[in-house]
Amino acid sequence: MVTKHYLIIMKRINIWLLSVLFVGIISCRDTKKEQEELDKDLNTIEAVEKEIEETVEEVEKKAEEAESALKELDSL
């Protein structure tokens, strides 16, 4: 036989479990949104790093060209 006290306890446990579940769902949703923002930021950083590497390569190439041009001038 189910007592009134038992029903009250079960109701409180159910409310508590639903609250925990709700908080868990909300926090997971926020984490997903934060992860998407982090991924976007990382993609931006990677794009900037790639541009920097390309610029460094271009500068090194121009420096080599300038050195060879100076050597040609010195040999005249």
C-alpha positions in Angstrom: 0.0 0.0 0.0 1.3 3.4 -1.0 1.3 6.0 1.7 0.8 9.7 1.4 4.3 10.3 2.7 5.8 8.1 0.0 3.9 10.0 -2.7 5.1 13.3 -1.4 8.7 12.1 -1.4 8.4 10.7 -5.0 6.9 14.0 -6.1 9.8 15.9 -4.7 12.3 13.5 -6.3 10.6 13.8 -9.6 10.7 17.6 -9.4 14.4 17.5 -8.5 15.2 15.1 -11.3 13.3 17.2 -13.8 15.2 20.3 -12.6 18.6 18.6 -13.0 17.6 17.4 -16.5 16.5 20.9 -17.5 19.7 22.4 -16.3 21.7 19.7 -18.0 19.9 20.4 -21.3 20.4 24.1 -21.0 24.1 23.8 -20.2 24.7 21.4 -23.1 23.0 23.8 -25.5 25.3 26.6 -24.3 28.3 24.4 -24.6 27.4 23.6 -28.2 27.0 27.3 -29.0 30.3 28.1 -27.3 32.0 25.3 -29.3 30.7 26.7 -32.5 32.0 30.1 -31.7 35.4 28.7 -30.7 35.5 26.7 -34.0 34.7 29.9 -35.9 37.5 31.8 -34.1 40.0 29.0 -34.7 39.1 29.0 -38.4 39.7 32.8 -38.5 43.1 32.4 -36.7 44.2 29.6 -39.0 43.3 31.8 -42.0 45.4 34.7 -40.6 48.3 32.3 -39.9 48.1 31.0 -43.5 48.2 34.6 -44.8 51.2 35.4 -42.6 53.1 32.3 -43.9 52.3 33.3 -47.5 53.5 36.9 -46.9 56.7 35.6 -45.2 57.4 33.4 -48.2 56.8 36.3 -50.6 59.1 38.5 -48.6 61.8 35.9 -48.6 61.5 35.4 -52.3 61.8 39.2 -52.9 64.8 39.3 -50.6 66.5 36.6 -52.6 65.7 38.5 -55.8 67.1 41.7 -54.3 70.3 39.8 -53.2 70.8 38.4 -56.7 70.2 41.8 -58.3 72.8 43.4 -55.9 75.3 40.6 -56.8 74.8 41.4 -60.5 75.4 45.1 -59.8 78.5 44.3 -57.8 79.9 42.2 -60.6 79.7 45.2 -63.0 
